């Protein structure tokens, strides 16, 4: 489990933009699992 700040930083590096609020909520549901970033970003949450 990563911290929220580390998860957001890696999300920005991996996806090229900051996470949206709903993406952060999904990240929290996964206990900020770094491996979940790509799947969460592909969900198209707006």
Order of alpha helices (4+ residues) and beta strands (2+ residues): alpha-alpha-alpha
